[in-house]
């Protein structure tokens, strides 16, 4: 599998950002202990604050992967911001 350089969330176009936000929501919602559903704006703000790095991987099927180093900060920002918004 080959990979291009890392890119930050803030450097990708708004259309791709929206897709990435949805993927992050799907992945992180089960991990977060939220009493109610947080609004979309709160998710966007939390992800923008964390500004995680991604890696574009090419293999059989191209994928965008969240860099493992970005997980802890992203999880912390999501927990903090979404708890405030809920």
Secondary structure, DSSP 4 states (H G I P E B T S, - for coil): -EEEEEEEGGGS-HHHHHHHHHHHHHHHGGGS--SSPPPHHHHHHHHHHHT-EEEEEESSS-EEEE-HHHHHHHHHHHHHHHHHH-
